[in-house]
Amino acid sequence: PLDIFAMATINGAVAMARGDLGSLDSGCAAQILAVEFADLAVDEVYAYLVNIGKPNLIWLETGNV
């Protein structure tokens, strides 16, 4: 699950030559996906993101909901 998550974030940004996307770093665009988790342990988060059918999502782009 961690590798799949990386493909959708930092590796996707690298593939598109978008150094301003894919990570939470200074100078990166503020495009964030918030996911509602119900009683998950920290080590279960990546598996949840990769395997769940339709989680509750909130997309934040440049600080706007």
C-alpha positions as CSV (number, residue, x, y, z in Angstrom):
1,P,0.0,0.0,0.0
2,L,2.8,2.5,0.7
3,D,4.2,2.0,-2.8
4,I,0.8,2.5,-4.4
5,F,0.3,5.7,-2.3
6,A,3.7,7.0,-3.5
7,M,2.7,6.4,-7.1
8,A,-0.3,8.7,-6.6
9,T,1.6,11.4,-4.8
10,I,5.3,12.1,-5.1
11,N,6.1,9.6,-7.9
12,G,3.1,11.0,-10.0
13,A,4.5,14.5,-9.5
14,V,8.0,13.4,-10.6
15,A,6.6,11.6,-13.7
16,M,4.8,14.9,-14.7
17,A,7.9,17.0,-13.9
18,R,5.9,18.9,-11.3
19,G,8.3,19.6,-8.4
20,D,5.6,21.8,-6.9
21,L,3.3,18.8,-6.2
22,G,3.4,15.5,-4.5
23,S,4.7,16.3,-1.0
24,L,4.1,18.6,1.9
25,D,7.2,20.8,1.6
26,S,7.9,24.5,1.5
27,G,7.2,25.9,-2.0
28,C,4.8,23.1,-2.9
29,A,1.3,23.8,-4.0
30,A,-1.3,23.4,-1.3
31,Q,-3.4,20.6,-2.9
32,I,-4.4,18.2,-0.2
33,L,-6.9,15.4,0.0
34,A,-8.4,14.8,3.5
35,V,-9.8,11.4,4.2
36,E,-12.2,10.6,7.1
37,F,-10.9,7.6,9.1
38,A,-13.0,5.6,11.6
39,D,-11.0,4.0,14.3
40,L,-7.9,3.1,12.3
41,A,-4.4,2.5,13.8
42,V,-1.6,4.5,12.2
43,D,-0.2,1.4,10.5
44,E,-3.5,0.7,8.8
45,V,-3.9,4.1,7.0
46,Y,-2.1,3.3,3.7
47,A,-3.9,0.0,3.3
48,Y,-7.2,1.8,3.9
49,L,-6.4,4.4,1.3
50,V,-5.4,1.8,-1.3
51,N,-8.1,-0.8,-0.6
52,I,-11.3,1.0,0.4
53,G,-14.1,1.4,-2.1
54,K,-15.4,5.0,-1.5
55,P,-14.0,6.8,1.6
56,N,-15.3,10.2,2.7
57,L,-13.0,12.6,0.9
58,I,-12.5,16.4,1.1
59,W,-10.3,18.0,-1.7
60,L,-8.5,21.1,-0.8
61,E,-6.9,23.1,-3.6
62,T,-4.8,26.1,-2.9
63,G,-6.5,26.5,0.5
64,N,-10.1,26.3,-0.8
65,V,-12.6,23.6,0.0
